[in-house]
Amino acid sequence: MGGTPVCDFPGCGDEGMIVSRLSPEGYLVATGKKAYSFREAYRRFHYCTIHHDELMGGVWSRVRKPDEKKPGHVAPTAI
């Protein structure tokens, strides 16, 4: 095994050089194991630069929408 990981974005197949905690849907996904740090708590994904930038852009656009924020608003990465 070994080698360069493939981008986890569906249908991509390019080299996944960027390690991220965001799933292809743009959310953090818990590992389901007991974890003592952020690093251990969430799954790791690999992305090419294009898809990583696209996912990060989606997260920031959700964070910046002021019209949806109410006192009990949940952060987009908490789901």
N, C-alpha and C positions, 0 to 999 in steps of 0.2 A: 504494500500500500504506500502511502506517502504522496509526494508530489504536491502540486498546487491545487488547492480546493477550487471547486466550481462554484460560480455565483448561485446562491439559493433562490434568486428571483425566478418564478416559474417561466420556463421556456427560454432562459437566457443561454446558459452553457459557456459563457466567457469565464476567465479566471476570476475567482473571488478573493481578491487581495485585501479587502477591507473587512475586518471583524467587527460585527455589530450585535447589539442586544435587541434590535428591532426585527420583528418577524416580517415576512413579505407583505403583510397587511398593515405594517406600520405601528405595531404595538409590542410591548414587552410581554414575553411568554414565560411564565414561571416554570421551573424545572420539576416542581412537585416534591423536591427533596428538602430536608431541613437545611437551611442555609444561614450563615452568619454574616454574609456580606452581599452587596449588590452583585459582585462578580460571580458568586456561587449561586445566587437566587434565580438567575434568568438564563435561558438558552442562548447559545451563540450561533450566529449566522454569518455566512461569508457573502460578500457582494462585490460586483465590479463597481468602478467609480460612478458610472452613469446611474445604476439602480440605487446605490447608496445615497447619492445626491437627491434622487427623486423621492426616496422614502423620507429623508430628512426634511425636504421641502414640504411634504405632506404633513409631517408632525408640526412644523412651525406654522403652517397655515391654520391648523386646528387650534394651536395655542393662541394665535393672534386674533381670533374671531371674538370680538367683545360682545356681540349681540347674544351669544349663547351662554354667557357666564352668569350664573346665579350663585347665591351664597353656598349652596351644597354642590357646586360644580366639581366633577372629578377630572383630574388631569388626564390627557389623552394617552399617556403611557401607563396609567394605572389599571387599565382594563385588560 
